[in-house]
Amino acid sequence: GTTNTMRASGYPVAVLTLIFDVSKGFLAVWLAKMLVPGNVWIEIFAPLAAIIGHNYSIFLVEKTENGKIHVGGGAGGAPAFGGSLGLWLPSFWYLLIIALIAFFVIGYASVTTMSIGFSIMIIFALRAWMNLSPWSYFIYGLLAEILLIWALRPNIQRLLDGNERGVSWRTYKKQK
């Protein structure tokens, strides 16, 4: 995903990758709303499908040395972010602030990704509690977070072991 692109090609290409990955989730919701208007469950399953497609891309299938099939992909944070935008566009500002703080202050892309899913849950739980959006949008956040955590299992283990690669000056400094 975006973090690997940043490490391999730098920030400008990473930003472009991020825009395309966010667009996956956003366009999934937009398309669902156009094709099946008023069906809230289709609206939440469409970006979940985008996350799954991002995490397990048919374009990144390879056979391992022991003959097993491995399907590669990202962790799903950007399509989850995009799905939230498709469900409620102003969530952009809340998620952007949280993501920037997690990315540049905490310094781990995996923590940033998990904070996005968690924040989506909180945003839509509060909105549902205030009767501003359906509770199924909270379900979207919950299921998105589960998918993100599942994809980040190796990163979570590295965080626990203290050897996760950082992305901020603070974590780079700590690693040296």
C-alpha positions in Angstrom: 0.0 0.0 0.0 0.9 3.6 0.6 3.6 3.0 3.2 5.6 0.6 1.0 5.2 2.9 -2.0 6.6 5.7 0.2 9.6 3.6 1.3 10.3 2.5 -2.3 9.4 5.7 -4.3 9.0 8.6 -1.9 6.2 10.9 -0.8 4.9 12.2 -4.2 4.2 8.7 -5.5 2.9 7.6 -2.1 0.4 10.4 -2.1 -0.9 9.4 -5.5 -1.2 5.8 -4.3 -3.1 7.0 -1.3 -5.5 8.9 -3.4 -6.2 5.9 -5.6 -6.6 3.6 -2.6 -9.0 5.9 -0.8 -10.9 6.2 -4.1 -11.5 2.4 -4.1 -13.6 2.6 -0.9 -15.3 5.9 -1.8 -16.2 4.8 -5.3 -17.5 1.4 -4.0 -20.0 3.3 -1.8 -20.9 5.7 -4.6 -21.5 2.9 -7.0 -23.6 1.0 -4.5 -25.7 4.1 -3.8 -26.2 4.6 -7.6 -27.1 0.9 -8.4 -29.1 0.1 -5.3 -30.4 3.4 -3.8 -31.6 3.3 -0.2 -30.1 -0.1 0.7 -27.9 0.7 3.6 -26.5 -2.9 3.9 -25.2 -2.7 0.3 -23.7 0.6 1.1 -21.6 -0.9 3.9 -20.8 -4.2 2.2 -19.4 -2.4 -1.0 -16.5 -0.7 0.8 -15.9 -3.9 2.8 -15.5 -5.7 -0.5 -13.1 -3.0 -1.6 -11.0 -3.5 1.6 -10.9 -7.3 1.0 -10.0 -6.7 -2.7 -7.2 -4.3 -1.6 -5.9 -6.7 1.1 -6.0 -9.8 -1.1 -5.5 -8.6 -4.7 -5.9 -11.0 -7.5 -3.0 -9.1 -9.1 -0.6 -10.1 -6.4 -1.1 -13.9 -6.4 2.1 -15.9 -6.1 3.1 -19.5 -5.4 5.4 -19.9 -2.4 8.4 -22.2 -2.2 6.4 -24.9 -0.5 3.7 -24.8 -3.2 1.1 -22.8 -1.3 -0.7 -19.9 -2.9 -0.1 -16.5 -1.3 -2.3 -13.5 -2.1 -0.7 -10.2 -1.3 -2.0 -6.7 -0.8 -2.2 -3.8 1.6 -3.7 -3.6 5.1 -6.9 -1.8 3.9 -6.7 1.5 5.8 -7.0 3.8 2.8 -10.0 2.0 1.3 -11.6 1.9 4.8 -11.0 5.7 4.9 -12.6 6.1 1.5 -15.6 3.9 2.5 -16.2 6.2 5.4 -16.1 9.2 3.1 -18.6 7.6 0.8 -20.9 7.0 3.8 -20.4 10.5 5.3 -18.1 12.9 3.5 -17.3 15.2 6.5 -15.7 12.2 8.2 -12.7 13.2 6.0 -11.6 15.9 8.4 -11.8 13.8 11.5 -10.0 10.9 10.0 -7.4 13.1 8.4 -6.5 14.7 11.7 -6.3 11.3 13.5 -4.3 9.7 10.7 -1.8 12.6 10.5 -1.3 12.5 14.3 -0.9 8.7 14.4 1.4 8.7 11.3 3.7 11.6 12.2 3.6 11.6 16.0 3.2 7.9 16.9 5.2 7.0 13.8 3.9 3.5 12.8 1.8 3.0 9.7 0.2 -0.1 11.2 -1.0 2.0 14.2 -2.2 4.6 11.8 -4.2 2.0 9.9 -5.8 0.6 13.0 -6.6 4.1 14.3 -8.5 4.8 11.1 -10.8 1.7 11.6 -11.3 2.5 15.3 -12.1 6.2 14.5 -14.6 5.2 11.9 -16.4 3.1 14.5 -16.4 6.0 17.0 -17.6 8.5 14.4 -20.5 6.4 13.3 -21.4 5.2 16.8 -21.7 8.9 17.8 -23.7 9.8 14.7 -26.0 6.8 15.2 -26.5 7.7 18.8 -27.5 11.2 17.8 -29.8 9.8 15.1 -27.7 11.3 12.3 -26.8 8.0 10.5 -27.9 4.4 10.7 -26.3 2.0 13.2 -25.3 -0.1 10.2 -22.6 2.5 9.5 -21.1 1.6 12.9 -21.2 -2.0 11.8 -19.2 -0.9 8.8 -16.5 0.6 11.1 -16.5 -2.5 13.3 -16.1 -4.9 10.3 -13.5 -2.7 8.7 -11.5 -2.6 11.9 -11.6 -6.4 12.1 -10.4 -6.7 8.5 -7.6 -4.2 9.2 -6.4 -5.9 12.3 -6.5 -9.3 10.5 -4.3 -8.0 7.7 -2.0 -6.4 10.3 -1.3 -9.5 12.4 2.4 -9.6 11.4 2.8 -5.9 12.1 1.0 -6.2 15.5 3.5 -9.0 16.4 6.4 -6.8 15.4 5.0 -3.9 17.5 4.8 -6.3 20.5 8.3 -7.5 19.8 9.6 -3.9 19.4 10.9 -4.3 15.9 8.1 -2.7 13.7 9.5 -0.3 11.1 8.7 3.2 11.8 7.7 6.0 9.4 8.4 9.2 11.4 11.7 10.8 12.5 11.0 9.7 16.1 10.7 6.1 15.2 13.7 6.1 12.8 15.7 7.8 15.5 14.6 5.1 18.0 15.5 2.3 15.5 19.1 3.5 15.1 
